[in-house]
Every structure is written in structure tokens, then in C-alpha cells.
Amino acid sequence: MLTIFQTVNDTTVKIDTLEEGAWVNLVNPTEEEIQLIAQQAGIYTDFLKYPLDDEEIPRVEAEDEQLMIIINVPIKRKEDVIYDTIPLGIVINDDYVITICLEDINLEQDFAGNKMKSMATFKKTRFVFQLFQKQTSLYLKYLREINRQNEQIERELHKSMRNKELINLLNMEKSLVYFTTSLRANEKVMQRLLRGKTLKMYEEDSDLLEDILIENRQAIEMADIYSNISSGTMDAFASIISNNLNIVMKFLAGITIVLSIPTMIFSFFGMNVPLPLESSIWGYFAIIIICVIACILIAYWLKKKDML
């Protein structure tokens, strides 16, 4: 999908043709759309294709007055791993800013119109940093959601330790690992840009990028804390499950011992040899009483030894 925007009278509006100072947003573009933008904007085709690899790492690459920036942005999925990250490519030349992503991450919704303060497509450096700021804020938002979901899973685990809750907790931990890795890689990209050798910026731009770096470090610390908590919770509940299994096995072993007593007694009286009470009309009831008393005594002894 190809859409073009331009800021006119402090409002970012959608336009039909590529004009100087425009922002081009490509979402899972076709080969025809890539070639069209490459020709009209004078952008290297490879710069437009690199971000379409979901395993592409964040980096900065400059060549012939063209700058490509790749960062990882967070997304929510409906599969097992609810939260994941994908590359977002930002290509800049003298006239245009182009964003490329495999999935729709609501850039149009966030930046079109007049929703972003001081946003202008022709202020390329400021616009790039505002993209960074939006994605860093989104990381913080998703991290808080993950923490709330982890707390909910813990409450459910206290009631019933099913595989479903443990799998959900594992998925949250995997998401935190993805977030931590991506945030650290994004930080390196921002630090390189802050040195000012690849992207021209004013003092206000530098201040904004420094603020974004602080938020990014905050997100990294939050992800590390939540990951440690999640990992500790997994270990704790794994130990609890193992302990509960030992308790159940101990109980079943004790019950087996108690129930083996009547079997032994009835086996003795089932032999074809002379035995006590074999000619008494009360023999059956006497044997039953003996079995009950023996079971009670054995059960009491096992309970006293904390084996039942």
C-alpha cells in the first residue's frame, strides 16, 4: 500500500502525487510500488527493500546523499507470541522522507491530520525523531500491558495451575526478550544519530533525541525488570508444581499401603488350611472389624510420620 502526505498550513494531508517535502508511507508494498517510488524519488531500490526482511537488524546506512535508518517497532499479534517487533525503514534524501514497513503500524493515524504537535513532513530530521518518540512510547505502553497480563496470569495460577496459564506466561517472557533486544539495538542507532555525523540537526532536534534516548533507556529497564519477575515467577511455579506432585505421590503411596492390609488379611483367610474363626457364624464380621482396625492403626501411624 502506497500513500503520500504533505504538511500544508500546519496540517498534514493526503496527496496524490509526489511533491517536494512530502512523506511517502509504504506498507507491505508491491514490487511495482517500490520501483515507482525508487524512480520518482531517486531512491536506491535496496534501501526500500531492506526493511521488508523481518529479520533485518536496526542500523544506519548512508550513500550518495541518501540516508537509510532501520529501527525495530513493537506490534501486537494474535498468535502465541502476543507482542513482537518488526523493522521500520526510514529513507531520507534532500526532498522526501519515506517509511517502509511490512505491516500497518498506524503511522497514518498517528501523524496525518493535526494530531502530532509541531509535525511537518518537510522538517525531515524532526519528523524522523518524532517517529522514534512515537515508537518508544508504544514500547512503554505495551510493557505496561504485559505487566498487567502477567499479574492476571499469576492470579489465575494461584487458583489453578493449568498448562494454559504457564504457556501464556512463557509467551509474555518471550515478548519481553524481543522487546529488550530491539530496544538495545534502537538505542545504538539513536546514539549514532546523536553524534551528528549522519543526520543534520539543530539544537532543538538534539534535545528531542536526548529525551527519546532517556525514554528508550527507561523502556529497557522496565523490560529487564518485568523479564526478571516473569522468569522468577516461572521458576517459582515450576517448583510449586513439582512439590504438589510429590505430595500427591506420597498420598497415593500411603493409601496403597493402607489398602494392602485388608488384601493381606483376606488372603490369609482364603487359604485351604485350618484358620481361626473358620467355623464361627461371626467370623466374617470379625475379619471385617480386624481389617478396619488394622487400617486405622496403619493410617494413624503414617499420618504421625507425615507420610499421609
Phi, psi and omega in degrees: 000134184238125174224147183235136181230155176210143179275121179231121180054049177065016177231130180271118184238159179276135178235166185263334183239157181282121180233159182299135181084011183272162174246124179254125180247118179249122178242113183044059188289156174278168179298324179295320179292322178297313180295324180296312181291322179300319181285313185288324183265351181068040182255142175298135181299322181298323179298330179276342183262332182306313183292350181277357173269115185291352177257006181294137183269150177298136180193172176236133180220128181238141179199125175051057177063016175242137182236127175246128177240130176239126174233161175265133180243148182277147175220160175254133178242163178260359180279192184303314177274104188291324182244138182213178176228148177224158180287143170239121180262137177233116181248130184232135167228196185293337189245334191223159168239128183237128176249138182228131179209151180289329183232160178285116180249025173064031177295320180297318181295324184278328189248339179286157182079223183229041185274331183261124182294135177059029181269131176212132184294333181278347173271080193297314182297313179298320181296318178299315181293328176292327173297315177302313183298318180296317182289324177295319177297325179292323174301313181298320179297312181293327178296320177294322177297317179299318180297318178296320179293322177298319178296320178295319179297320179298318178298321179291325179293329177295331181273315184208122181269081178261161179298329183301313182293320179294322178294318177298320179295322177296320179296321177296321180293321176297320178298320179295324177295316177299316181297314182299314180298315181292319181296320179294321179292320177298323181299319179297321178297314181295321180296323177294319178294325181295333179292346171079014183268340184248340184221122180291133181213154175266177183298321178297323178294319179298318179298319180296316181294323177296320176297320179294321178298322177296316178296322180296318177295323176298318178297320178298315180296319178298316180297319178296316181297311181296324179294317178297318178297315180297317179296317178296322178295317178300315180296318181296314182287332174296320177293320179296317179297316178298319179295318178298322178296319178297321179295317179296316180296322178295319179296315180295323177296318178297317178298322179298318179296315181298315183287342178285340181296307178302323180298317179296315183295313180294331177294320178299314183282355176267358181283151181273056177224158179299129181224157178299147175068010182289337180254002182271142179287343178263008184299317182300312182292326179294319179295321178299315181296319178299318180296316181297315180297316180298318179295319180295317180295317179294318179296319179297317181294319178295320179295320179296326178274008180058040178249007182215000000 
